[in-house]
């Protein structure tokens, strides 16, 4: 048991004439935090020191990294495009030339791009409906991610507002339900599907239903453990209203035009 607890100061360690103390008993580690208010800093700019890393890395380095990445992408894309164009030209030259008697007799088989040109829009043998639903859900998530990045880059989503990013993603996902319905219906129509109502219901209840079920299970576990991360029942009701009141009608609205 310590007879007394005294806060360690700078002078106690580095004072002149201070003799080293023998280590015995328990050591109490403490630290000081001194907050200094900056009168010249605006409230909206208080996060700039963290976003810019206090200018530890110059802006020129960032631009050089971006330019380097763009050059690599352009060079690799040009190489792939050159290879594809070369193969296509070779295929076209072979198909356009006059066939000899030997080639006609051998009944030369197709090769190159003609081997896959008929398989591009061929519906899958397993489940065309499942592929259409997956494409619609992926388009919805892609639009949500792109719009979230755009709004964040424009400064509408500040890291100072806790939960702003999650709420923006949730609202954008709900509003992009029309995109999911349109893409699903268009793909299912391309695959010569007949049950477009079933495809629309699958994209409206498939991914959101699985996500909501996982969310409920995790919330039940959080409630059983007494965690502060547990979501109240009112939030669950709001999520259901967003799902059935906004997302579901938008999915069927997009499917109608698809």
C-alpha positions in Angstrom: 0.0 0.0 0.0 1.4 3.4 -1.0 1.7 5.8 1.9 1.0 8.8 -0.4 0.3 9.4 -4.0 2.0 12.4 -5.5 1.8 13.5 -9.1 5.1 13.3 -10.9 6.3 16.6 -12.1 9.0 17.6 -14.6 11.1 19.2 -11.8 11.0 16.0 -9.8 12.8 14.1 -12.5 15.2 16.7 -14.1 15.8 19.0 -11.1 19.4 19.9 -10.4 21.0 17.8 -7.7 18.2 15.2 -8.0 19.5 11.7 -7.0 18.3 8.5 -8.7 15.7 6.8 -6.5 15.8 3.0 -6.0 12.8 1.2 -7.5 10.6 -0.3 -4.9 6.9 -0.9 -4.6 4.3 0.1 -7.2 4.8 2.9 -9.7 2.0 5.4 -10.4 2.2 6.5 -14.1 0.5 9.8 -14.8 0.4 12.3 -17.6 -0.7 15.9 -18.2 -3.0 17.3 -20.9 -3.0 21.0 -21.4 -5.7 22.4 -23.7 -5.0 25.7 -25.4 -7.8 27.5 -27.3 -7.0 28.9 -30.7 -9.0 32.1 -31.0 -8.1 32.4 -34.7 -9.4 29.0 -35.8 -12.9 28.9 -37.1 -15.4 26.1 -36.0 -15.8 24.8 -39.5 -12.0 24.5 -40.0 -11.1 22.6 -36.8 -10.7 19.3 -38.6 -8.3 20.6 -41.2 -5.2 19.8 -39.2 -6.2 16.1 -39.2 -7.2 16.0 -42.8 -4.0 17.7 -44.0 -1.8 15.8 -41.4 -0.6 19.3 -40.3 1.2 19.6 -43.7 3.5 16.8 -42.9 3.3 15.6 -46.5 3.5 18.5 -49.1 0.7 18.8 -51.6 3.2 18.2 -54.4 3.8 14.7 -53.2 0.1 13.9 -53.4 -0.2 15.3 -57.0 2.9 13.3 -58.0 1.3 10.1 -56.6 -1.9 10.8 -58.4 -0.1 11.5 -61.7 2.0 8.3 -61.3 -1.1 6.2 -60.8 -2.8 7.8 -63.8 0.2 7.1 -66.0 0.3 3.5 -64.9 -3.4 3.0 -65.6 -3.2 4.7 -69.0 -0.1 2.6 -70.1 -1.7 -0.7 -69.0 -5.0 0.2 -70.7 -3.2 1.1 -73.9 -1.3 -2.2 -73.9 -4.5 -4.2 -73.5 -6.2 -2.2 -76.1 -3.3 -2.7 -78.6 -3.4 -6.5 -78.0 -7.2 -6.6 -78.5 -7.1 -4.5 -81.7 -4.3 -6.6 -83.1 -6.3 -9.8 -82.5 -9.5 -8.4 -84.0 -7.6 -7.2 -87.1 -6.2 -10.6 -87.6 -9.6 -12.3 -87.2 -11.2 -9.8 -89.6 -8.5 -10.3 -92.2 -8.9 -14.1 -92.0 -12.7 -14.0 -92.3 -12.7 -11.5 -95.1 -10.2 -13.3 -97.4 -11.4 -15.7 -100.0 -11.4 -19.3 -98.9 -9.4 -21.8 -100.9 -10.8 -25.2 -102.1 -8.9 -27.0 -99.3 -10.4 -24.7 -96.6 -13.9 -25.2 -98.0 -13.4 -28.9 -98.0 -12.2 -28.9 -94.5 -15.1 -26.7 -93.3 -12.9 -24.6 -91.1 -14.2 -24.0 -87.7 -14.9 -20.6 -86.2 -12.2 -19.1 -84.1 -11.4 -15.8 -82.3 -14.2 -13.4 -81.4 -16.8 -15.4 -83.3 -16.6 -18.2 -80.7 -18.1 -15.9 -78.0 -20.2 -13.4 -80.0 -23.3 -15.5 -79.6 -22.7 -16.1 -75.8 -22.7 -12.4 -74.7 -26.5 -12.1 -74.1 -27.3 -15.8 -73.7 -29.2 -16.3 -70.4 -27.6 -18.5 -67.8 -28.9 -22.0 -67.6 -29.2 -22.0 -63.8 -31.4 -18.9 -62.9 -31.7 -15.8 -65.1 -33.8 -14.3 -62.3 -31.0 -14.5 -59.8 -28.5 -12.9 -62.1 -30.9 -10.1 -62.9 -31.5 -9.5 -59.2 -27.8 -9.5 -58.4 -27.1 -7.0 -61.2 -29.9 -4.7 -59.9 -28.6 -4.9 -56.4 -25.1 -4.2 -57.5 -26.2 -1.2 -59.6 -28.0 0.2 -56.5 -24.9 -0.3 -54.3 -22.6 1.2 -57.0 -24.8 4.4 -57.3 -24.9 4.7 -53.5 -21.1 4.5 -53.2 -20.5 6.9 -56.1 -22.9 9.5 -54.8 -21.5 9.2 -51.2 -18.0 9.8 -52.5 -19.1 12.8 -54.5 -21.0 14.4 -51.6 -18.0 13.7 -49.3 -15.6 15.3 -51.8 -17.9 18.4 -52.1 -17.8 18.8 -48.3 -21.4 17.9 -47.5 -20.4 15.0 -45.2 -18.2 16.3 -42.5 -16.3 13.9 -40.2 -17.3 16.2 -37.3 -20.9 15.0 -37.5 -21.0 11.5 -36.0 -23.2 9.2 -38.0 -23.6 11.6 -41.0 -21.8 9.2 -43.3 -24.0 6.2 -42.3 -27.2 8.2 -42.6 -26.2 9.5 -46.0 -25.4 5.9 -47.2 -28.7 4.7 -45.9 -30.8 7.4 -47.5 -28.9 7.1 -50.8 -29.4 3.4 -50.8 -33.2 3.9 -50.3 -33.4 6.5 -53.0 -31.5 4.3 -55.5 -34.2 1.7 -55.3 -35.5 2.9 -58.6 -32.1 2.1 -60.2 -32.3 -1.5 -58.8 -35.8 -2.0 -60.2 -34.9 -0.6 -63.6 -31.7 -2.6 -64.0 -33.3 -5.8 -62.8 -36.3 -5.5 -65.1 -34.1 -4.6 -68.1 -31.8 -7.6 -67.6 -34.7 -10.0 -66.9 -36.4 -8.7 -70.1 -33.2 -9.3 -72.0 -33.2 -12.9 -70.7 -36.7 -13.4 -72.1 -38.1 -13.7 -68.6 -41.9 -13.7 -68.0 -42.3 -13.3 -64.2 -41.1 -9.7 -63.9 -43.2 -9.3 -60.7 -41.2 -12.1 -59.0 -37.9 -10.5 -60.1 -39.0 -7.1 -58.8 -40.1 -8.5 -55.4 -36.8 -10.5 -55.2 -34.7 -7.4 -55.6 -36.9 -5.4 -53.2 -36.8 -7.9 -50.4 -33.6 -9.9 -51.1 -30.6 -7.9 -50.1 -32.4 -5.5 -47.8 -34.1 -8.4 -46.0 -30.9 -10.3 -45.4 -29.2 -7.1 -44.2 -32.1 -6.2 -41.9 -32.2 -9.8 -40.5 -28.4 -9.7 -39.7 -28.9 -6.2 -38.1 -31.7 -7.5 -35.9 -29.6 -10.5 -34.8 -26.6 -8.3 -33.9 -28.9 -5.9 -32.1 -30.4 -8.7 -30.0 -26.9 -9.8 -29.1 -25.9 -6.2 -28.1 -29.1 -5.9 -26.0 -28.4 -9.2 -24.2 -24.8 -8.0 -23.4 -26.0 -4.6 -22.2 -24.0 -2.8 -24.9 -24.4 0.9 -25.6 -24.3 0.1 -29.3 -27.8 -1.4 -29.2 -30.3 0.4 -31.4 -33.7 1.4 -29.8 -37.0 0.2 -31.1 -37.9 3.6 -32.6 -34.9 3.3 -34.9 -36.1 -0.1 -36.1 -39.5 1.4 -36.9 -37.8 4.2 -38.9 -35.8 1.7 -40.9 -38.9 -0.3 -41.7 -40.7 2.9 -42.8 -37.8 3.8 -45.1 -37.8 0.3 -46.5 -41.5 -0.3 -47.1 -42.5 3.4 -47.5 -39.8 4.7 -49.9 -37.5 1.9 -51.2 -40.2 -0.6 -52.1 -42.3 1.8 -54.2 -39.2 3.1 -55.9 -38.1 -0.4 -56.9 -41.5 -1.1 -58.5 -41.5 2.3 -60.1 -38.1 1.7 -61.7 -39.2 -1.8 -62.8 -42.2 -0.4 -64.5 -40.0 1.7 -66.8 -37.5 -1.1 -67.2 
